[in-house]
Amino acid sequence: MTAPTLHYHPLSSCCHKVLIAIDELGIEVDKRLLNLGDPAERAAHLARWPLGKMPLLEDRGRAIPETSIIIEHLQRHHARPGRTLIPHDPGEALDVRLWDRLLDLYVMTPMQAFTADRLRAEGERDAQAVARARDTLLTAYALIEQQLEGRHWIAGDAFSMADCAAAPSLFYALTYVPLLPQHARLSAYFERLVDRPSVAHAIDEARPWFQFYPGRDGLARRFHDPA
Ligand SMILES: N[C@@H](CCC(=O)N[C@@H](CS)C(=O)NCC(=O)O)C(=O)O
């Protein structure tokens, strides 16, 4: 069987989510670095997927977009025996999907709003959009803090797809809106995430690229590239 192809960039938070899942599920993929800043690469990517977002998986003659769908596809068709990021129990699976959605919509998305604003020209910055993104992030941090009471990972005892979403979204969100003293459980959870080998691998691959990250002034020194 041919390995699936993943179009990705090592700096992208959404790509980290899928890279972490690939590592956790023990899957071989053919990774293709995608530079959307290059007009020819962008045009080729738009031909594969008109929304032009990454990551994008190609498998069995199909283009598969959207991180959560990519992970479910990989889980179903390629996971090593015994490896799972979505529990078999339907109720537990629903919790994982709920937290995956919450992290994508209320941590990943507002974090991306900060990045988008930093990339705008000086006169085109949108202070109101940034203030809204900050409010959403602080509300999400409070919700996560509450959810973590008595839980090791975000949806329970097992590391799941929701933790794949949590790791990169929080990693970058914290560079814009740091945690406060009332986020003690979230702070400890973040340390568990960055210590997880699959997450550490994604961060290591990104290190040489952090110099291009618009929020690099908020990135903790321990994540800088030693080189
Ligand atoms: N909901 C999508 C979000 C994908 C997304 O926003 N990808 C970003 C990178 S994190 C991207 O492709 N940005 C480039 C662009 O919009 O041109 C998913 O989960 O896959």
The ligand as an SDF file (V2000), in Angstrom:
LIG
                    3D

 20 19  0  0  0  0  0  0  0  0999 V2000
  -10.1870   24.2510    9.8290 N   0  0  0  0  0  0  0  0  0  0  0  0
   -8.9740   23.9990    9.1160 C   0  0  0  0  0  0  0  0  0  0  0  0
   -8.0230   25.1660    9.3120 C   0  0  0  0  0  0  0  0  0  0  0  0
   -6.8400   25.0920    8.3570 C   0  0  0  0  0  0  0  0  0  0  0  0
   -5.9930   26.3670    8.4070 C   0  0  0  0  0  0  0  0  0  0  0  0
   -6.4460   27.4320    8.8440 O   0  0  0  0  0  0  0  0  0  0  0  0
   -4.7470   26.2330    7.9690 N   0  0  0  0  0  0  0  0  0  0  0  0
   -3.8610   27.3590    7.9470 C   0  0  0  0  0  0  0  0  0  0  0  0
   -2.5320   26.9810    8.5920 C   0  0  0  0  0  0  0  0  0  0  0  0
   -2.7290   26.7140   10.3570 S   0  0  0  0  0  0  0  0  0  0  0  0
   -3.5740   27.7510    6.5130 C   0  0  0  0  0  0  0  0  0  0  0  0
   -3.6650   26.9360    5.6130 O   0  0  0  0  0  0  0  0  0  0  0  0
   -3.2140   29.0050    6.3030 N   0  0  0  0  0  0  0  0  0  0  0  0
   -2.8080   29.4900    5.0120 C   0  0  0  0  0  0  0  0  0  0  0  0
   -3.8170   30.3280    4.3340 C   0  0  0  0  0  0  0  0  0  0  0  0
   -4.9320   30.5130    4.8540 O   0  0  0  0  0  0  0  0  0  0  0  0
   -3.4700   30.8290    3.2550 O   0  0  0  0  0  0  0  0  0  0  0  0
   -8.3550   22.6720    9.5800 C   0  0  0  0  0  0  0  0  0  0  0  0
   -8.5720   22.2600   10.7410 O   0  0  0  0  0  0  0  0  0  0  0  0
   -7.6810   22.0160    8.7730 O   0  0  0  0  0  0  0  0  0  0  0  0
  1  2  1  0
  2  3  1  0
  2 18  1  0
  3  4  1  0
  4  5  1  0
  5  6  2  0
  5  7  1  0
  7  8  1  0
  8  9  1  0
  8 11  1  0
  9 10  1  0
 11 12  2  0
 11 13  1  0
 13 14  1  0
 14 15  1  0
 15 16  2  0
 15 17  1  0
 18 19  2  0
 18 20  1  0
M  END
$$$$
